[in-house]
Amino acid sequence: MIGPGTGVRVYLACGVTDVRKGITGLAAVAQEHLRQAPGSGAVFAFRGRRGDRIKLLHWDGQGFCLYYKVLEQGRFPWPAPSDGSVRLTAAQLAMLWEGIDWRRPAWTSRPTRVG
Protein backbone atom coordinates (compact mmCIF):
# COMPACT_ATOMS: atom_id res chain seq x y z
CA MET A 1 0.00 0.00 0.00
CA ILE A 2 1.25 3.48 -0.80
CA GLY A 3 0.82 5.14 2.51
CA PRO A 4 1.70 7.84 4.95
CA GLY A 5 4.90 6.36 6.46
CA THR A 6 6.00 4.84 9.73
CA GLY A 7 5.89 7.75 12.17
CA VAL A 8 2.31 8.77 11.48
CA ARG A 9 -0.40 9.09 14.15
CA VAL A 10 -3.39 6.84 13.52
CA TYR A 11 -6.86 7.35 15.00
CA LEU A 12 -9.58 4.71 14.78
CA ALA A 13 -13.20 5.86 14.95
CA CYS A 14 -14.77 3.18 17.15
CA GLY A 15 -18.16 1.82 16.23
CA VAL A 16 -19.77 2.20 12.83
CA THR A 17 -19.31 4.99 10.30
CA ASP A 18 -21.34 5.46 7.13
CA VAL A 19 -18.67 4.57 4.56
CA ARG A 20 -20.74 6.13 1.81
CA LYS A 21 -19.30 9.43 3.03
CA GLY A 22 -16.57 10.98 0.98
CA ILE A 23 -13.56 13.02 1.99
CA THR A 24 -15.56 16.00 3.25
CA GLY A 25 -17.93 13.89 5.35
CA LEU A 26 -15.15 11.80 6.88
CA ALA A 27 -13.09 14.93 7.61
CA ALA A 28 -16.10 16.29 9.48
CA VAL A 29 -16.34 13.06 11.52
CA ALA A 30 -12.63 13.33 12.36
CA GLN A 31 -13.08 16.90 13.55
CA GLU A 32 -16.41 16.57 15.39
CA HIS A 33 -16.30 13.07 16.88
CA LEU A 34 -12.59 12.33 17.16
CA ARG A 35 -11.72 15.93 18.11
CA GLN A 36 -8.72 15.95 15.76
CA ALA A 37 -7.77 18.30 12.93
CA PRO A 38 -8.28 16.42 9.65
CA GLY A 39 -5.41 18.30 8.01
CA SER A 40 -2.91 17.45 10.75
CA GLY A 41 -1.22 14.65 8.80
CA ALA A 42 -2.72 11.90 10.93
CA VAL A 43 -4.51 8.89 9.45
CA PHE A 44 -8.17 8.41 10.38
CA ALA A 45 -9.71 4.94 10.05
CA PHE A 46 -13.44 4.28 9.69
CA ARG A 47 -15.31 0.96 9.43
CA GLY A 48 -18.67 0.29 7.79
CA ARG A 49 -21.70 -1.41 9.34
CA ARG A 50 -21.04 -4.91 7.97
CA GLY A 51 -17.45 -4.82 9.15
CA ASP A 52 -15.95 -5.83 5.81
CA ARG A 53 -15.12 -2.28 4.63
CA ILE A 54 -12.76 0.37 5.90
CA LYS A 55 -11.75 3.81 4.73
CA LEU A 56 -8.58 5.62 5.69
CA LEU A 57 -8.36 9.39 5.40
CA HIS A 58 -4.95 11.10 5.32
CA TRP A 59 -3.72 14.63 4.55
CA ASP A 60 -0.37 14.34 2.74
CA GLY A 61 0.49 18.05 2.72
CA GLN A 62 -1.00 18.74 -0.71
CA GLY A 63 -4.47 17.25 -0.35
CA PHE A 64 -6.50 14.45 1.14
CA CYS A 65 -5.90 10.81 0.25
CA LEU A 66 -8.75 8.34 0.69
CA TYR A 67 -7.97 4.62 0.86
CA TYR A 68 -10.83 2.11 0.68
CA LYS A 69 -10.69 -1.64 1.19
CA VAL A 70 -13.38 -4.33 1.05
CA LEU A 71 -12.56 -7.80 2.37
CA GLU A 72 -13.81 -10.76 0.33
CA GLN A 73 -14.08 -12.84 3.50
CA GLY A 74 -14.20 -11.97 7.19
CA ARG A 75 -14.39 -8.68 9.04
CA PHE A 76 -11.95 -6.07 10.17
CA PRO A 77 -11.24 -6.25 13.94
CA TRP A 78 -12.74 -3.18 15.57
CA PRO A 79 -13.26 -1.83 19.10
CA ALA A 80 -16.71 -1.29 20.62
CA PRO A 81 -18.49 2.04 20.05
CA SER A 82 -18.17 2.86 23.75
CA ASP A 83 -14.39 3.18 23.35
CA GLY A 84 -14.81 6.45 21.38
CA SER A 85 -11.51 6.58 19.53
CA VAL A 86 -8.37 4.48 19.71
CA ARG A 87 -4.84 5.47 18.77
CA LEU A 88 -2.82 2.93 16.78
CA THR A 89 0.81 2.65 15.75
CA ALA A 90 1.79 2.47 12.09
CA ALA A 91 2.51 -1.27 12.57
CA GLN A 92 -0.98 -1.84 13.98
CA LEU A 93 -2.43 0.07 11.02
CA ALA A 94 -0.56 -2.23 8.64
CA MET A 95 -2.00 -5.27 10.44
CA LEU A 96 -5.49 -3.77 10.35
CA TRP A 97 -5.21 -3.09 6.61
CA GLU A 98 -4.35 -6.76 6.06
CA GLY A 99 -7.30 -7.93 8.17
CA ILE A 100 -5.08 -9.13 11.05
CA ASP A 101 -6.35 -8.61 14.59
CA TRP A 102 -4.00 -5.84 15.69
CA ARG A 103 -5.19 -6.17 19.31
CA ARG A 104 -3.76 -9.68 19.76
CA PRO A 105 -0.99 -10.38 17.24
CA ALA A 106 0.46 -13.86 17.64
CA TRP A 107 4.22 -14.33 17.61
CA THR A 108 5.27 -17.33 15.56
CA SER A 109 8.54 -17.66 17.45
CA ARG A 110 10.55 -15.73 20.00
CA PRO A 111 13.17 -13.34 18.65
CA THR A 112 16.60 -14.91 18.72
CA ARG A 113 19.80 -13.28 19.78
CA VAL A 114 22.29 -12.63 17.02
CA GLY A 115 25.90 -12.65 17.82
C-alpha positions as CSV (number, residue, x, y, z in Angstrom):
1,M,0.0,0.0,0.0
2,I,1.3,3.5,-0.8
3,G,0.8,5.1,2.5
4,P,1.7,7.8,5.0
5,G,4.9,6.4,6.5
6,T,6.0,4.8,9.7
7,G,5.9,7.8,12.2
8,V,2.3,8.8,11.5
9,R,-0.4,9.1,14.1
10,V,-3.4,6.8,13.5
11,Y,-6.9,7.3,15.0
12,L,-9.6,4.7,14.8
13,A,-13.2,5.9,15.0
14,C,-14.8,3.2,17.2
15,G,-18.2,1.8,16.2
16,V,-19.8,2.2,12.8
17,T,-19.3,5.0,10.3
18,D,-21.3,5.5,7.1
19,V,-18.7,4.6,4.6
20,R,-20.7,6.1,1.8
21,K,-19.3,9.4,3.0
22,G,-16.6,11.0,1.0
23,I,-13.6,13.0,2.0
24,T,-15.6,16.0,3.2
25,G,-17.9,13.9,5.4
26,L,-15.1,11.8,6.9
27,A,-13.1,14.9,7.6
28,A,-16.1,16.3,9.5
29,V,-16.3,13.1,11.5
30,A,-12.6,13.3,12.4
31,Q,-13.1,16.9,13.5
32,E,-16.4,16.6,15.4
33,H,-16.3,13.1,16.9
34,L,-12.6,12.3,17.2
35,R,-11.7,15.9,18.1
36,Q,-8.7,16.0,15.8
37,A,-7.8,18.3,12.9
38,P,-8.3,16.4,9.7
39,G,-5.4,18.3,8.0
40,S,-2.9,17.4,10.8
41,G,-1.2,14.7,8.8
42,A,-2.7,11.9,10.9
43,V,-4.5,8.9,9.5
44,F,-8.2,8.4,10.4
45,A,-9.7,4.9,10.0
46,F,-13.4,4.3,9.7
47,R,-15.3,1.0,9.4
48,G,-18.7,0.3,7.8
49,R,-21.7,-1.4,9.3
50,R,-21.0,-4.9,8.0
51,G,-17.4,-4.8,9.1
52,D,-15.9,-5.8,5.8
53,R,-15.1,-2.3,4.6
54,I,-12.8,0.4,5.9
55,K,-11.8,3.8,4.7
56,L,-8.6,5.6,5.7
57,L,-8.4,9.4,5.4
58,H,-4.9,11.1,5.3
59,W,-3.7,14.6,4.6
60,D,-0.4,14.3,2.7
61,G,0.5,18.1,2.7
62,Q,-1.0,18.7,-0.7
63,G,-4.5,17.3,-0.4
64,F,-6.5,14.4,1.1
65,C,-5.9,10.8,0.3
66,L,-8.7,8.3,0.7
67,Y,-8.0,4.6,0.9
68,Y,-10.8,2.1,0.7
69,K,-10.7,-1.6,1.2
70,V,-13.4,-4.3,1.1
71,L,-12.6,-7.8,2.4
72,E,-13.8,-10.8,0.3
73,Q,-14.1,-12.8,3.5
74,G,-14.2,-12.0,7.2
75,R,-14.4,-8.7,9.0
76,F,-11.9,-6.1,10.2
77,P,-11.2,-6.3,13.9
78,W,-12.7,-3.2,15.6
79,P,-13.3,-1.8,19.1
80,A,-16.7,-1.3,20.6
81,P,-18.5,2.0,20.0
82,S,-18.2,2.9,23.7
83,D,-14.4,3.2,23.3
84,G,-14.8,6.4,21.4
85,S,-11.5,6.6,19.5
86,V,-8.4,4.5,19.7
87,R,-4.8,5.5,18.8
88,L,-2.8,2.9,16.8
89,T,0.8,2.6,15.7
90,A,1.8,2.5,12.1
91,A,2.5,-1.3,12.6
92,Q,-1.0,-1.8,14.0
93,L,-2.4,0.1,11.0
94,A,-0.6,-2.2,8.6
95,M,-2.0,-5.3,10.4
96,L,-5.5,-3.8,10.4
97,W,-5.2,-3.1,6.6
98,E,-4.3,-6.8,6.1
99,G,-7.3,-7.9,8.2
100,I,-5.1,-9.1,11.1
101,D,-6.3,-8.6,14.6
102,W,-4.0,-5.8,15.7
103,R,-5.2,-6.2,19.3
104,R,-3.8,-9.7,19.8
105,P,-1.0,-10.4,17.2
106,A,0.5,-13.9,17.6
107,W,4.2,-14.3,17.6
108,T,5.3,-17.3,15.6
109,S,8.5,-17.7,17.5
110,R,10.5,-15.7,20.0
111,P,13.2,-13.3,18.7
112,T,16.6,-14.9,18.7
113,R,19.8,-13.3,19.8
114,V,22.3,-12.6,17.0
115,G,25.9,-12.7,17.8
